[in-house]
Amino acid sequence: MAPKLSKTRPKQQERKAKRPRVGGTAVVYPRGLEEQLGVTSVTRWRMEYDGRLPARDFFIGGEAVGWRPSTLAAAFGPTQAATAA
């Protein structure tokens, strides 16, 4: 007689959500800028759309993904450069 096979499926591993990139040495990602300025993603988007933030100037694979710290320092001035960059 053949052994009984279990009808239950093996438990699959849970998928982990990707964490947003917050920062690096040569780039400030949108999520990192939101945390530094204390604003939501919607507010950051409005700031970009209205021109209150400079255009993104850090590219990966031809896509603009963030800002260089020097760009944000120039845009916000020396007083806010420490919090924005």
QUIGIWO-V814753 format. One record per residue. N is the residue number from 0. PSI is psi in whole degrees, -180 to 180 (* if undefined). NEAR is the number of other C-alpha atoms within 10 Angstrom. Layout:
BEGIN
N_PSI_NEAR ; N_PSI_NEAR
END
This chain:
BEGIN
0_139_3 ; 1_147_4 ; 2_150_5 ; 3_137_6 ; 4_140_6 ; 5_137_7 ; 6_-7_6 ; 7_145_6 ; 8_152_6 ; 9_145_7 ; 10_130_6 ; 11_151_6 ; 12_143_6 ; 13_142_6 ; 14_137_6 ; 15_137_6 ; 16_142_6 ; 17_135_6 ; 18_141_6 ; 19_146_10 ; 20_125_11 ; 21_-42_15 ; 22_177_15 ; 23_-176_11 ; 24_-30_7 ; 25_3_12 ; 26_147_21 ; 27_113_26 ; 28_160_21 ; 29_-42_20 ; 30_-39_17 ; 31_-38_19 ; 32_-38_22 ; 33_-43_19 ; 34_-40_14 ; 35_-38_15 ; 36_-15_13 ; 37_39_13 ; 38_167_13 ; 39_173_13 ; 40_-34_14 ; 41_-43_10 ; 42_-42_12 ; 43_-41_19 ; 44_-43_16 ; 45_-39_13 ; 46_-40_13 ; 47_-45_14 ; 48_-39_12 ; 49_-12_10 ; 50_11_10 ; 51_-13_13 ; 52_146_17 ; 53_162_16 ; 54_147_14 ; 55_136_19 ; 56_16_13 ; 57_119_18 ; 58_139_13 ; 59_119_8 ; 60_33_6 ; 61_3_7 ; 62_133_10 ; 63_119_13 ; 64_-11_15 ; 65_-166_21 ; 66_149_22 ; 67_143_18 ; 68_-35_20 ; 69_-34_13 ; 70_-44_20 ; 71_-37_23 ; 72_-39_17 ; 73_-35_13 ; 74_-39_15 ; 75_-11_17 ; 76_172_12 ; 77_-24_11 ; 78_-36_9 ; 79_2_14 ; 80_-33_16 ; 81_-36_13 ; 82_-26_15 ; 83_-20_20 ; 84_*_21
END
